[in-house]
Amino acid sequence: RRRADLTMDAIQKGWFSENDLLWKGQKMSYRVDEVLHSSRSSFQDVLVFRNNRYGNVLALDDVVQCTETDEFAYQEMMVHLPMFCLPESDKKILVIGGGDGGVVREVVKHRDVIQCTLCEIDKTVIDVSKRFFPNMAVGLDSEKLSLFIGDGFEFLKNHIGEFDVIITDCSDEKGPGELLFNEAYFDLVKNSLRPNGIHVTHDDGPMLNASENFSRLEFSLKVFPSAQYYYISIPSYPAGELGFIVASKN
């Protein structure tokens, strides 16, 4: 059977349920009012459905990535906290992942950003987001944006010391984003930052996979002289919360 058909198997009796590969023994479920899109890209299963509470919902490999109703909580807190940690001056920003455009939308609001580069491995995510999440994808039309379709790991190897802020907005650590959750990747990020550069990536909420959260924070501190964990409330994610790790070369 095609993977797209298997993705549709996640919908039973009118409800979509995430897989529990990341959060053993727990999964989120959403009522499906209408399936808007289901396909298999070169990298992952892509599903968009309509929910009466959350609006349009994007799921990759049976894990919800964003919803129209609460995506702002993720985008704003992932972007503005690291951006305001640096003094106002001409900035170059790199977003790895983030093909839905939401993070880019927030980045280009900063008047001191002269260039924002988006490195997204899966063009299907961009195309689907432009169609079904126009309020997020509006960032993809910015004149400040430079778009690169390809692997973020490889991209970093060829861009040393170029960026003031790097935002890793990848999918979860099962699938295309798996390589972006290890110490080798963080080393590459550090090398691609300018001397006072800042990196931010998402993590689990404080009550889920706590030991793994501390593990990532520990190897962040091995690579960067300063790193901190923070979290937000966002109802469409497991346990209604999501964490971030922000790290600085300063």
Secondary structure, 3 states (H helix, E strand, C coil): CCHHHHHHCCEECCEEECCCCCCCCCCCEEECCEEEEEEECCCCEEEEEEECCCEEEEEECCEEEEECCCHHHHHHHHHHHHHHCCCCCCEEEEEEECCCCHHHHHHCCCCCEEEEEEEECCHHHHHHHHHHCHHHHHHHHCCCEEEEECCHHHHHHCCCCCEEEEEEECCCCCCCCHHHHCHHHHHHHHHHEEEEEEEEEEECCCCCCHHHHHHHHHHHHHHCCEEEEEEEECCCCHHHEEEEEEEECC
